[in-house]
Amino acid sequence: MDFDLSDEQESFRKVVKDFAEAEIAPFAEQWDRDHTFPLETVKAMGELGLFGLPFPEEYGGSGADFTTMCVAIEELARVDSSMAVTVEAGVGLGANPIFQFGNEDQRQTWLPDLCSGRALGAFGLTEPDAGSDAGATRTKAALDASTHEWVLDGSKAFITNSGTPITSVITVTARAEAGISAFIVPAGTKGLVVEPPYRKMGWHASDTHGLRLEACRVPDGNLLGEPGRGLAQFLAILDDGRVAIAALAVGVAQACLEHSVAYAKDRQAFGGPIGRNQAVAFKCADMVVAVEAARNLVYRAAWLKDHGRPFKQAAAVAKLFATEAAVTATREATQIFGGYGFMDETPVSRFYRDAKILEIGEGTSEVQRLVLARGLGLPV
């Protein structure tokens, strides 16, 4: 058993960490306060190569493994979840469906800009009445044989990276004659309506919109993958995404641990540092256990994927444990900081608000438990 990352991965971790601390950390509180999507910083992450990490060099990627992608997301999340999820969604949900299921023309058309960070892609699966029950998709697709175009009608909800100035493409599911299929919808297509941004509890610097498809026409060649296989394709994409979100959760929990330990050493009360009190010290100790366990689960799942082994169950385990551990860590860190933890300018306050969505996005904790129960052969 080898728990060490390669020298190259460790070097890359330092590059991302240095970037995050220099280019994101000083501004994260302001972006959060003003609900600002920092376009220039996102472009800088593209120049660093983060959006092309797991894709082949022929499309502008760097051909790195999935574990390296998780390293990058973890380090970004130690500073700011909004920027971490911008990369996670841009890679795993924006570009990956086109790479995994697109034909060569589709790959050559969309991937170079997505891999470079010059453009962002979005993933339109969730609907107002079809969240965890993704098979209840109501968006419809009808083929107009006279024009060789698909006509899409419906709506999507909570779509990350769907309304930025550099959003270039959105892949969506819709119910067609052959079943639920997937389609490539270029940004700016007539009939694609990007609704105003949501007011959210957290992830204030992340771009999130609802979408409407109103007689939205795309060419026949924009069918993504096999007809009727869109739902299965998108659910397979979510297995990767669950590991990546779990890596994000590890970064959040690690940050909470670091902030809590530093504060417990410096904050004076009752004649000494608060860290000498077991009530505080034991919270930090429990965070260590949670972070170490979550990190090992995440990187085991990533290792399984990188070695071509089944990882669906491991992804669910990692996502369930790491995200719930992150939510607990943010709550405990806020408690350690006391009144200061309740102030918006304190990082742990932002981590607390940002963390809750981790138990919901890319499959709720309840869905992960269903996946695991089915894996055990239980009749759920």
Backbone hydrogen bonds, N-H to C=O, Kabsch-Sander energy under -0.5 kcal/mol:
donor,donor_aa,acceptor,acceptor_aa,energy
3,F,1,M,-0.5
10,E,6,S,-2.4
11,S,7,D,-2.3
12,F,8,E,-2.2
13,R,9,Q,-2.5
14,K,10,E,-1.8
15,V,11,S,-1.8
16,V,12,F,-2.5
17,K,13,R,-2.8
18,D,14,K,-2.8
19,F,15,V,-2.1
20,A,16,V,-2.9
21,E,17,K,-2.4
22,A,18,D,-1.8
23,E,19,F,-3.4
24,I,19,F,-0.5
24,I,20,A,-1.4
25,A,20,A,-2.8
27,F,24,I,-1.7
28,A,24,I,-1.4
31,W,27,F,-2.7
32,D,28,A,-2.4
33,R,29,E,-2.4
34,D,30,Q,-2.7
35,H,31,W,-0.9
36,T,31,W,-2.0
39,L,37,F,-1.7
42,V,38,P,-2.2
43,K,39,L,-2.5
44,A,40,E,-1.9
45,M,41,T,-2.1
46,G,42,V,-1.6
47,E,43,K,-2.2
48,L,44,A,-1.6
49,G,46,G,-1.3
50,L,45,M,-2.1
52,G,49,G,-0.7
53,L,50,L,-0.7
55,F,52,G,-1.5
59,Y,56,P,-1.6
60,G,57,E,-1.9
61,G,56,P,-2.0
62,S,52,G,-1.8
63,G,52,G,-0.6
63,G,55,F,-2.7
64,A,53,L,-2.8
69,M,65,D,-1.3
70,C,66,F,-2.0
71,V,67,T,-2.1
72,A,68,T,-2.0
73,I,69,M,-2.1
74,E,70,C,-2.5
75,E,71,V,-2.1
76,L,72,A,-2.1
77,A,73,I,-2.4
78,R,74,E,-1.3
79,V,76,L,-1.5
80,D,76,L,-2.9
84,A,80,D,-1.6
85,V,81,S,-2.9
86,T,82,S,-1.6
87,V,83,M,-1.7
88,E,84,A,-2.7
89,A,85,V,-3.0
90,G,86,T,-1.8
91,V,87,V,-2.6
92,G,88,E,-2.6
93,L,88,E,-0.5
93,L,89,A,-1.3
94,G,89,A,-2.2
95,A,90,G,-1.6
96,N,91,V,-2.1
98,I,95,A,-0.5
99,F,95,A,-2.2
100,Q,96,N,-3.3
101,F,97,P,-2.3
102,G,98,I,-1.7
107,R,103,N,-2.4
108,Q,104,E,-2.7
109,T,105,D,-1.9
110,W,106,Q,-2.1
111,L,107,R,-2.2
114,L,110,W,-1.6
115,C,111,L,-3.3
116,S,112,P,-1.5
117,G,113,D,-0.8
118,R,113,D,-1.1
119,A,113,D,-1.6
120,L,166,I,-2.1
122,A,169,V,-1.8
124,G,171,T,-4.2
125,L,123,F,-1.1
127,E,130,A,-2.3
130,A,127,E,-1.4
134,A,132,S,-1.6
136,A,133,D,-2.1
137,T,134,A,-1.0
140,K,153,D,-3.1
141,A,175,R,-2.2
142,A,151,V,-1.9
144,D,142,A,-0.6
144,D,149,E,-3.5
145,A,143,L,-1.0
147,T,144,D,-1.0
148,H,144,D,-1.6
149,E,144,D,-1.5
150,W,218,V,-3.2
151,V,142,A,-2.9
152,L,150,W,-0.6
152,L,216,C,-3.1
153,D,140,K,-2.2
154,G,213,L,-2.2
156,K,211,L,-2.4
157,A,126,T,-2.2
159,I,209,H,-2.8
160,T,158,F,-0.7
161,N,207,D,-2.7
162,S,159,I,-1.0
167,T,164,T,-1.3
168,S,120,L,-2.8
169,V,120,L,-1.1
170,I,185,V,-2.4
171,T,122,A,-2.4
172,V,183,F,-2.4
173,T,124,G,-1.8
174,A,181,S,-2.4
175,R,139,T,-3.9
176,A,174,A,-0.7
176,A,179,G,-2.2
179,G,176,A,-1.4
181,S,174,A,-3.0
182,A,224,L,-0.6
183,F,172,V,-2.6
184,I,222,N,-2.6
185,V,170,I,-2.8
185,V,183,F,-0.6
187,A,168,S,-2.2
189,T,186,P,-1.6
192,L,189,T,-2.3
193,V,191,G,-0.8
193,V,212,R,-3.1
194,V,192,L,-0.6
195,E,193,V,-0.7
195,E,210,G,-2.7
198,Y,208,T,-1.7
200,K,198,Y,-0.7
206,S,203,W,-1.6
208,T,206,S,-0.5
209,H,159,I,-1.8
210,G,196,P,-0.5
211,L,156,K,-2.6
212,R,193,V,-2.5
213,L,154,G,-3.2
214,E,191,G,-3.1
214,E,212,R,-0.6
215,A,213,L,-0.7
216,C,152,L,-2.4
217,R,190,K,-0.8
218,V,150,W,-2.1
220,D,148,H,-2.4
222,N,219,P,-2.3
223,L,220,D,-1.5
224,L,182,A,-3.0
225,G,101,F,-0.6
225,G,223,L,-0.7
229,R,226,E,-1.9
230,G,180,I,-1.8
231,L,180,I,-0.8
233,Q,229,R,-2.6
234,F,230,G,-2.5
235,L,231,L,-2.5
236,A,232,A,-1.8
237,I,233,Q,-1.7
238,L,234,F,-1.5
239,D,235,L,-0.8
239,D,236,A,-0.7
240,D,236,A,-0.9
241,G,237,I,-1.9
242,R,238,L,-2.3
243,V,239,D,-1.2
244,A,240,D,-2.0
245,I,241,G,-2.8
246,A,242,R,-1.9
247,A,243,V,-2.0
248,L,244,A,-2.0
249,A,245,I,-2.3
250,V,246,A,-2.0
251,G,247,A,-1.9
252,V,248,L,-2.0
253,A,249,A,-2.7
254,Q,250,V,-2.7
255,A,251,G,-2.1
256,C,252,V,-2.2
257,L,253,A,-2.2
258,E,254,Q,-2.4
259,H,255,A,-2.7
260,S,256,C,-2.5
261,V,257,L,-2.5
262,A,258,E,-2.1
263,Y,259,H,-2.4
264,A,260,S,-2.7
265,K,261,V,-1.4
266,D,262,A,-1.5
267,R,263,Y,-3.2
269,A,272,G,-3.2
272,G,269,A,-0.9
274,I,267,R,-2.4
275,G,264,A,-2.6
276,R,273,P,-1.8
277,N,274,I,-1.7
280,V,277,N,-1.1
281,A,277,N,-3.0
282,F,278,Q,-3.0
284,C,280,V,-1.9
285,A,281,A,-2.3
286,D,282,F,-2.6
287,M,283,K,-1.8
288,V,284,C,-1.9
289,V,285,A,-1.8
290,A,286,D,-2.3
291,V,287,M,-3.0
292,E,288,V,-2.6
293,A,289,V,-2.5
294,A,290,A,-2.6
295,R,291,V,-2.7
296,N,292,E,-2.0
297,L,293,A,-2.0
298,V,294,A,-2.6
299,Y,295,R,-2.6
300,R,296,N,-1.6
301,A,297,L,-2.0
302,A,298,V,-2.3
303,W,299,Y,-2.1
304,L,300,R,-2.4
305,K,301,A,-2.0
306,D,302,A,-2.7
307,H,303,W,-1.6
308,G,305,K,-1.9
309,R,304,L,-2.7
315,A,311,F,-2.8
316,A,312,K,-1.8
317,V,313,Q,-2.5
318,A,314,A,-2.6
319,K,315,A,-2.7
320,L,316,A,-2.5
321,F,317,V,-2.6
322,A,318,A,-2.5
323,T,319,K,-1.8
324,E,320,L,-1.6
325,A,321,F,-2.3
326,A,322,A,-2.1
327,V,323,T,-2.1
328,T,324,E,-2.0
329,A,325,A,-2.6
330,T,326,A,-2.5
331,R,327,V,-1.9
332,E,328,T,-2.6
333,A,329,A,-2.5
334,T,330,T,-2.1
335,Q,331,R,-1.8
336,I,332,E,-2.3
337,F,333,A,-2.1
338,G,334,T,-0.8
338,G,335,Q,-0.6
340,Y,337,F,-1.3
341,G,338,G,-0.8
342,F,338,G,-0.5
342,F,339,G,-1.2
343,M,340,Y,-1.3
346,T,343,M,-1.8
349,S,346,T,-1.3
350,R,346,T,-1.3
351,F,347,P,-2.7
352,Y,348,V,-2.3
353,R,349,S,-1.9
354,D,350,R,-2.6
355,A,351,F,-2.1
356,K,352,Y,-0.8
357,I,354,D,-0.5
358,L,355,A,-2.0
359,E,356,K,-1.5
360,I,357,I,-1.8
361,G,357,I,-3.1
363,G,360,I,-0.8
365,S,359,E,-1.8
368,Q,364,T,-2.2
369,R,365,S,-2.0
370,L,366,E,-1.8
371,V,367,V,-2.6
372,L,368,Q,-2.5
373,A,369,R,-2.4
374,R,370,L,-2.6
375,G,371,V,-2.0
376,L,372,L,-1.2
377,G,374,R,-1.7
378,L,373,A,-2.2
380,V,378,L,-2.2
